[in-house]
Amino acid sequence: MKINLNFAQFTLEEPIPARFNIYDEKDGKPNQLVNSEDLVFEISKGAIKDGVFTFDVSRKNIWLKGKYFISFQPLDRDFDGNFFVSAGFLGKAFQRSYLEPWRVLPASIVPAINVDVKIEK
């Protein structure tokens, strides 16, 4: 499985640490954390190809069934420069701070996070 994060802009000179979390779904919202291992990585200009950062989690033994949610969490808020994640329309986006309840964002603009998966038959 590969998680692809699409950037509209990335002007940071130094790499920034970040994390992906994968959640199962309950009542249309993110529920329980699926990944047992921390999915921590660094994003740098050199790691972004054609506006896309790809994080390969194939060796992490993550099995998904049904709907799931992926969160993106920058781990350092003290950096020079900026970045903007590309967005798509007509979806639901959720947000929360630390362990607060998930809340639906008011607009129908969702971050462009795409997943390449292998399907077991």
C-alpha positions as CSV (number, residue, x, y, z in Angstrom):
1,M,0.0,0.0,0.0
2,K,1.2,3.5,-0.8
3,I,-0.2,6.7,0.6
4,N,0.1,9.6,-1.8
5,L,-0.2,13.2,-0.5
6,N,-0.7,15.9,-3.1
7,F,0.9,19.3,-2.6
8,A,-0.2,22.5,-4.4
9,Q,2.9,24.2,-2.9
10,F,5.9,23.2,-0.8
11,T,8.5,25.9,0.0
12,L,10.2,24.4,3.0
13,E,14.0,24.3,2.8
14,E,14.4,21.8,5.6
15,P,12.6,18.4,5.8
16,I,9.5,18.4,8.1
17,P,8.6,15.3,10.2
18,A,5.0,14.1,9.8
19,R,2.7,11.2,10.5
20,F,-0.1,9.3,8.7
21,N,-2.7,7.5,10.8
22,I,-5.2,5.1,9.4
23,Y,-8.6,4.7,11.1
24,D,-11.5,2.4,10.5
25,E,-15.0,3.8,10.0
26,K,-18.0,3.9,12.4
27,D,-21.2,5.8,11.7
28,G,-19.5,7.7,8.8
29,K,-16.6,9.0,10.9
30,P,-13.1,7.9,11.8
31,N,-13.1,5.5,14.6
32,Q,-10.3,3.2,15.9
33,L,-6.7,3.5,14.8
34,V,-5.8,0.6,12.5
35,N,-2.1,0.9,12.2
36,S,-0.3,-0.6,15.2
37,E,3.1,0.9,14.1
38,D,3.7,4.6,14.0
39,L,3.8,5.8,10.3
40,V,6.3,8.6,10.8
41,F,8.3,10.1,7.9
42,E,10.0,13.2,6.7
43,I,8.8,15.3,3.7
44,S,11.4,17.3,1.8
45,K,11.4,19.1,-1.5
46,G,13.4,16.3,-3.0
47,A,10.9,13.6,-2.0
48,I,8.0,15.4,-3.8
49,K,7.7,14.3,-7.5
50,D,5.2,16.1,-9.7
51,G,3.6,17.6,-6.6
52,V,3.1,14.2,-5.0
53,F,4.8,12.8,-1.9
54,T,4.5,9.0,-1.7
55,F,5.0,7.0,1.5
56,D,5.2,3.2,0.9
57,V,3.7,1.2,3.8
58,S,3.7,-2.1,2.0
59,R,6.0,-3.7,4.6
60,K,3.9,-2.5,7.6
61,N,1.4,-5.4,7.3
62,I,-1.7,-3.2,7.3
63,W,-4.9,-4.9,6.3
64,L,-8.0,-2.9,5.6
65,K,-11.6,-3.9,5.1
66,G,-14.4,-1.6,4.2
67,K,-14.2,2.1,4.5
68,Y,-11.2,3.8,6.2
69,F,-9.8,7.3,6.9
70,I,-6.2,8.5,6.6
71,S,-5.1,11.5,8.6
72,F,-2.0,13.7,7.9
73,Q,-0.3,15.3,10.9
74,P,2.8,17.6,10.7
75,L,4.9,16.9,13.8
76,D,6.8,20.2,13.8
77,R,5.0,23.5,13.8
78,D,8.1,25.6,13.9
79,F,9.4,25.7,10.4
80,D,10.4,28.3,7.8
81,G,8.4,28.4,4.6
82,N,5.0,27.0,3.9
83,F,3.1,24.2,2.2
84,F,-0.4,23.8,0.9
85,V,-2.0,20.4,0.4
86,S,-4.0,20.1,-2.7
87,A,-7.7,19.6,-2.3
88,G,-10.6,17.9,-3.9
89,F,-14.3,18.7,-3.9
90,L,-17.5,16.8,-2.9
91,G,-16.1,14.8,0.0
92,K,-16.2,14.9,3.7
93,A,-13.2,16.1,5.7
94,F,-12.9,15.6,9.4
95,Q,-10.7,17.4,11.9
96,R,-9.8,17.0,15.6
97,S,-7.2,18.3,18.0
98,Y,-5.3,15.5,19.8
99,L,-7.9,13.2,21.2
100,E,-11.0,15.4,21.0
101,P,-14.0,14.0,19.1
102,W,-13.9,14.2,15.3
103,R,-15.9,17.0,13.7
104,V,-16.9,17.5,10.1
105,L,-15.4,20.5,8.4
106,P,-18.1,22.8,7.1
107,A,-16.9,23.0,3.5
108,S,-16.9,20.1,1.0
109,I,-13.2,20.5,0.3
110,V,-11.1,17.5,1.3
111,P,-7.3,17.1,1.3
112,A,-6.0,15.2,-1.7
113,I,-4.7,12.0,-0.1
114,N,-4.9,9.0,-2.4
115,V,-4.0,5.4,-1.6
116,D,-2.7,2.7,-3.9
117,V,-3.7,-0.7,-2.5
118,K,-3.3,-4.4,-3.4
119,I,-6.5,-6.4,-3.3
120,E,-6.6,-9.9,-1.9
121,K,-8.9,-12.2,-3.8
